[in-house]
């Protein structure tokens, strides 16, 4: 999906350049804005994937640490 948004972004910027050269500034602006939206959607997907991976890693570390701590707690109780 990330590649899709990059392709859409590139196509929009190319189309905006075409309209800019043809002198249609309104269409160039709107299409360039859509290209920027596509780029931000791509960036959002990348950041979401990174954050999800870090959360999983942190949860795995917490589970491992919790398992180690629970063994220590049982030793102190007896």
N, C-alpha and C positions, 0 to 999 in steps of 0.2 A: 504494500500500500504506500510505503514511503517513496518508492520509485515512481509510482503513479503521480503523486503530487509534485515531484520534481519535474516530470515531463510536462504536466499541465502548466506549471509555472514557467518553464522555458518557452512553451508554445505561446503562452499569453504575452510574454515579453517580446517575442519575435513578431507577433501580430500587432502589438502596440507600436513597435518600431516601424512596421509597414504603414500603419495608419498615420503615424507622425510624419513620415516622409511624404505621404499623400496629402498632408495638410489638414487632416481630420483630427483636430486636437481633442475634441470631446470623446470620441471613440478610443483614441490612444490612451487617454487618462483612465477611462473606465476599465479597459482591458488590462492596463498595467496594474491598476488596483486589484483586479481579480488575480493577476499573477502573484502579487504580494500576498494575498490571502492564501493562495495555494502553497506558497513557500512557508508561511507561518503554520499552516496545517501540517506540513512535512516536519517542521522543526518541533511542533507540539508532539507528534507521534514519536519522534526520536527521544525527546525528553521523558515522555511517559514510559517508554521502554526502559530507559536507564534508571528511572526512579523505581519502577517495579522490580527490576533486577537487584537494586541495592536493598530494597525492602525485604525481598526474599532472602538475600544473604544475611541481613541483620536478624531476621526471624530465625534462620537456621543457627546462627551463632548464639542467640538468646536461648534457644531450645537446648543446645549443647551445654551452655553454661548452667542452665537450670537443672539439667540432669546431673551435672557434677556437684552443684550446690546441694541438691536433695540428698545425695549420698553422704555428704559431710554433715548435714543436719541430722541424719539418722544416727551417725556415730556419736554425736553430742547428746542425743536423747537417752542413750542406753547407759 
